[in-house]
Amino acid sequence: SLEIVRYNLRRFSEIEYHPGWIPVSFRDLPERQYRFVHIDVDHHDPTKDSLDYFYPRLVAGGILISDDYNWPGARKAVEEFCAERGMQFTVSAYQQAIVRKAV
């Protein structure tokens, strides 16, 4: 639940929570740029929607991590997204896809 997540992350005061379905919940987000985005949604469509939303808003040199690259849907979304843009990404030892926006 959101309450448990808030409790577990209570030491990090800069976190903002925007519960809801992706991409519908993105509609209410204020327009801003991001230095770091961590996506943890497992499945293809919400991963792809998250990449489509956040990547253009990353600052130059910003990092976007898809936590579940080992899940088939998330893997396919990352690979499609990067292939469509001719971009490279790396995979961490923990099976997270790491996308860095060019400087």
VOPAGU-2260 file (C-alpha; in pm, 1 decimal, decimal comma):
REM VOPAGU-2260
SITE   aa  ch    i         X         Y         Z
SITE  SER   A    0       0,0       0,0       0,0
SITE  LEU   A    1     103,0     362,4     -38,7
SITE  GLU   A    2     116,1     396,1     339,4
SITE  ILE   A    3     370,9     114,6     367,1
SITE  VAL   A    4     581,2     261,0      86,2
SITE  ARG   A    5     575,7     605,4     252,5
SITE  TYR   A    6     673,2     449,4     583,2
SITE  ASN   A    7     958,7     249,7     432,7
SITE  LEU   A    8    1094,8     555,7     251,4
SITE  ARG   A    9    1027,7     810,1     525,8
SITE  ARG   A   10    1396,2     907,8     555,4
SITE  PHE   A   11    1390,4    1048,1     201,5
SITE  SER   A   12    1204,8    1376,4     231,2
SITE  GLU   A   13    1236,1    1475,3    -136,1
SITE  ILE   A   14    1024,6    1185,9    -269,2
SITE  GLU   A   15     689,5    1275,4    -420,4
SITE  TYR   A   16     414,2    1018,6    -458,7
SITE  HIS   A   17     165,6    1022,0    -743,3
SITE  PRO   A   18     -49,2     710,3    -715,3
SITE  GLY   A   19    -265,6     600,4   -1002,2
SITE  TRP   A   20    -260,6     416,5   -1330,6
SITE  ILE   A   21       9,7     486,7   -1586,4
SITE  PRO   A   22     -11,5     693,0   -1806,3
SITE  VAL   A   23    -329,2     854,6   -1665,9
SITE  SER   A   24    -150,4     964,1   -1346,7
SITE  PHE   A   25     107,0    1154,9   -1555,5
SITE  ARG   A   26    -159,5    1404,4   -1664,6
SITE  ASP   A   27    -160,0    1569,7   -1322,7
SITE  LEU   A   28     216,7    1596,6   -1286,8
SITE  PRO   A   29     363,6    1945,2   -1298,8
SITE  GLU   A   30     585,8    2004,9   -1600,2
SITE  ARG   A   31     946,3    1970,3   -1484,9
SITE  GLN   A   32    1281,0    1819,5   -1565,8
SITE  TYR   A   33    1436,3    1520,8   -1390,6
SITE  ARG   A   34    1793,4    1416,8   -1311,4
SITE  PHE   A   35    1703,3    1065,3   -1201,9
SITE  VAL   A   36    1398,5     848,2   -1269,7
SITE  HIS   A   37    1346,5     496,6   -1133,8
SITE  ILE   A   38    1074,4     292,5   -1305,8
SITE  ASP   A   39     952,2     -23,3   -1132,9
SITE  VAL   A   40     634,5    -139,5   -1304,8
SITE  ASP   A   41     730,0    -479,8   -1453,8
SITE  HIS   A   42     500,5    -486,5   -1756,6
SITE  HIS   A   43     542,9    -364,8   -2114,0
SITE  ASP   A   44     279,3     -93,3   -2149,6
SITE  PRO   A   45     341,4      97,7   -1825,0
SITE  THR   A   46     718,3      68,5   -1876,6
SITE  LYS   A   47     692,7     203,9   -2231,9
SITE  ASP   A   48     452,7     479,0   -2123,6
SITE  SER   A   49     690,9     574,9   -1843,5
SITE  LEU   A   50     988,0     587,4   -2080,5
SITE  ASP   A   51     787,1     795,6   -2328,0
SITE  TYR   A   52     689,1    1040,1   -2055,2
SITE  PHE   A   53    1008,6    1075,1   -1853,1
SITE  TYR   A   54    1290,7    1046,0   -2106,3
SITE  PRO   A   55    1209,9    1372,7   -2288,6
SITE  ARG   A   56    1202,6    1544,1   -1949,4
SITE  LEU   A   57    1544,9    1419,2   -1839,3
SITE  VAL   A   58    1816,7    1682,8   -1821,5
SITE  ALA   A   59    2129,0    1624,4   -2030,0
SITE  GLY   A   60    2328,0    1354,0   -1852,0
SITE  GLY   A   61    2017,7    1242,6   -1656,1
SITE  ILE   A   62    1966,7     876,0   -1576,4
SITE  LEU   A   63    1656,1     662,4   -1612,3
SITE  ILE   A   64    1652,9     313,8   -1462,4
SITE  SER   A   65    1401,8      42,4   -1542,2
SITE  ASP   A   66    1417,7    -185,7   -1241,3
SITE  ASP   A   67    1274,8    -496,0   -1404,1
SITE  TYR   A   68    1476,9    -556,6   -1718,0
SITE  ASN   A   69    1468,0    -927,6   -1631,3
SITE  TRP   A   70    1087,3    -927,2   -1681,5
SITE  PRO   A   71     994,0    -993,9   -2047,1
SITE  GLY   A   72     750,9    -702,1   -2079,0
SITE  ALA   A   73     985,1    -444,2   -1930,6
SITE  ARG   A   74    1275,9    -581,2   -2134,9
SITE  LYS   A   75    1075,1    -551,3   -2457,5
SITE  ALA   A   76     966,6    -194,9   -2372,9
SITE  VAL   A   77    1323,9     -78,9   -2303,1
SITE  GLU   A   78    1459,4    -245,5   -2614,7
SITE  GLU   A   79    1181,2     -99,0   -2834,0
SITE  PHE   A   80    1219,3     248,3   -2686,2
SITE  CYS   A   81    1595,1     258,8   -2735,6
SITE  ALA   A   82    1584,4      97,7   -3082,2
SITE  GLU   A   83    1326,4     353,3   -3201,7
SITE  ARG   A   84    1567,8     631,5   -3102,0
SITE  GLY   A   85    1894,8     465,4   -3195,2
SITE  MET   A   86    2004,4     480,1   -2831,9
SITE  GLN   A   87    2222,7     251,9   -2626,0
SITE  PHE   A   88    2155,1     136,5   -2271,2
SITE  THR   A   89    2340,2     -78,1   -2021,4
SITE  VAL   A   90    2221,0    -350,2   -1787,3
SITE  SER   A   91    2340,5    -358,4   -1427,2
SITE  ALA   A   92    2444,4    -669,9   -1238,0
SITE  TYR   A   93    2098,6    -648,8   -1075,7
SITE  GLN   A   94    1920,8    -668,4   -1415,0
SITE  GLN   A   95    1824,0    -302,1   -1424,8
SITE  ALA   A   96    1829,0    -124,0   -1760,5
SITE  ILE   A   97    2013,9     205,4   -1736,7
SITE  VAL   A   98    1943,2     476,6   -1992,5
SITE  ARG   A   99    2150,9     796,1   -1981,3
SITE  LYS   A  100    2045,5    1104,3   -2175,6
SITE  ALA   A  101    2325,8    1236,2   -2391,8
SITE  VAL   A  102    2504,3    1548,0   -2274,1
